[in-house]
Every structure is written in C-alpha cells, then in structure tokens.
C-alpha cells in the first residue's frame, strides 16, 4: 500500500470504529430489588410505602407484601439510587434492608 494512503486509511478506520461505538451505547437497564421491610402492620402501611417509593423518579413499579414483610421495586438503573429507595422507606417510619438489585430479563 502506498505511504500516502496510510493516514487516510487510518482516519477511515477510526471513523468507522467511532460510529460503531456510538451505536453500541448501552441503554439503561431495568432492575428489580427485593427489600425486607419491618414495621408494617396494615394496608395503610402498604399504601404509604407504595405511594412514597413510587414518587421517586426512576421507579417503575412497587409491589408490597404485607405478610411477607417485603417490597419489590422495579427501577431504571442510573435514574434512582438504591440508597434513595431505602431512605424513603425509612423516612416514613419503617426499617428497610435491601437485597442485591438484579436486571429484569426481557419478557419478564
């Protein structure tokens, strides 16, 4: 290959790689976390947790199990921090112990 074409070819390769990487930027993942919640005694507790956590930007769904003392929260990764969810539950008077968030698999 002639020397004059090498810089042009290098620039072309960089341009293609840059375009490919831009197209491959990851979409934010939907995550789900199960949180142990202590102190709930009635349906009003369930409603309070569901309402307050549901107000957080980035939270997609909140399901509270009174008998199981658990809240299952689905949220967008990067849009809300797990600590904010935990603090919201504690701020309204309950003890919260979150598990490890896991990605929601397509079709779930």
NORRAMO-V405647 format. One line per field, one symbol per residue. ss: DSSP state (H for helix, E for strand, C for the rest). phi: phi as a letter, one per 30 degrees, with the letter a starting at -180 (. if undefined). Layout:
BEGIN
ss: ???
phi: ???
END
This chain:
BEGIN
ss: CCHHHHHHHHHHHHHHHHHHHHHCCCCCCEEEEEEEEECCCCHHHHHHHHHHHHCCCCEEEEEEECCCCEEEEEEEECCECHHHHHHHHHHCCCEEEECCCEECCCCC
phi: .deddedddddddddddddddddcedddddcbbccdbcjdbadddedddedddddddjdcabbccdddhbbcccbceidbcedddddddddcjbdbbddcdbdddejd
END
